[in-house]
Amino acid sequence: MTFSFYSSLRSVPPELGEMARVYGFSEWRRVRFVDLPFSTSGLVWNSMMSMAGGWFFLMISESFVLGDRDYRLPGLGSYMSVAVAKGDVQAMLLAILAMTLVIVALDRVLWRPLVVWGERFRMEEGGQREEGRSLVLDLLRRSRFVAWADRRLSHSYAPLRRASAAPKPPPSPAARRRRLVLVTALRVVLGAALLCGLGIGALRLSALVAGVGAKAWLSILAQAFATLMRVLTAVAVGTLWTLPAGLAIGLSPRLSSLLQPVVQVVASFPAPMLFPLVVAGLHAAGITLGWGSIVLMLLGTQWYVLFNVIAGAAAIPADLREAARSYRLSRTQTFRTLWAPAVFPYLVTGWVTAAGGAWNASIVSEAVSFRGETLSTVGLGAQISRAAEAADFPVLAASVCVMALMVVIFNRSVWRRCQNLAAERFSLSK
């Protein structure tokens, strides 16, 4: 959601920013009336993906081992972990059924109404397009109780709105100086507190990794590069099918309404439950875990790209689609001149988040339990899993630091350039 909002802020049309300055919007009014409406579509779809990612890691979050301690929380994820460990197929099916019912109910009650409601914030100047429908949203719009509550709230906040909208005299020079001094002092205090916290954390982290030798650091770096190659391969392979599928779903409100719950259920499925079955299939096919871990990563990361492409396709203005039809462009020409450039900013957001999800998934993809033994391959995720099981906190901290450093360097050197390209050349609003 953070990456989506950041990408939207970089794509806000200049005329909207100029309008906010002309009308003297405060920072909060600009966020409320410009930034949030413009980013609504991407935020809604990435919120769905974030919840799906939460379901994906539910088993690992509610049940894990750290050294000689076995942590288990009451919940569906812990229930699934026990069912998988015991091989209880009936319990696994019941857990999947319960999760599916919850996801479908949430989609009908929450996400589908939000998607349809978010269509009001599309940036377009005209054109005919098929509108999405939501039974729950229609019921809320027709509800007498909701209308009564809206009138009551509007009546209660009317004095406050009138007071905030009333013209205020400009502050005196003395008041401006006092405010400047207060804001500066607050920034200094908060900055000093942040630096102190970072300094203490850096000292404790340095003391923790001080015992890690140079040979271990080189081994961790080599494993990090192996995992990086798997992450990039998983993102590239996932893009091959999610780009056309996302365009088809996002460009058709009918398909979106039909497939949205299906995509959410599939994306939310806790893939670690399938890992033993997938590993068995890979083992039967003679594929090692070094390559098989890419398939395991794909089970959780490809959905980040799909959801963002759907959001980008749904945001393509109807007048541009009509222009493409009027010029009788073929599907290939439309894809090259309209669809691909229009969804590119959303695609970059999907790549960034998918890569982050792949790094997370590497911890459970490069070390997998199969037939009573743990299979692992060369990679940073496997290193982190081994260090966590052995409670080797120095190596665990060093591995996490290297992963964070690798992600930051790649983001700054590659993804940042893609984001700049998307904001400067492929933004429909500039």
Secondary structure by P-SEA (a helix, b strand, c coil): caaaaaaaaaaccaaaaaaaaaacccaaaaaaccccccaaaaaaaaaaaaaaaaaaaaaaaaccccccbbbbcccaaaaaaaaaaaccaaaaaaaaaaaaaaaaaaaaccaaaaaaaacccccccbbbbbbbbbaaaaaaaacaaaaaaaaaaaaaaaaaaaaaacccccccaaaaaaaaaaaaaaaaaaaaaaaaaaaaaaaaaaaaaccccaaaaaaaaaaaaaaaaaaaaaaaaaaccaaaaaaaaaacaaaaaacaaaaaaaaacccccaaaaaaaaaaaaccccaaaaaaaaaaccaaaaaaaaaaaaaaccaaaaaaaaaacccaaaaaaccccccaaaaaaaaaaaaaaaaaaacccccccccccbbbbcccaaaaaaaaaaacaaaaaaaaaaaaaaaaaaaaaccaaaaaaaaaccccccc
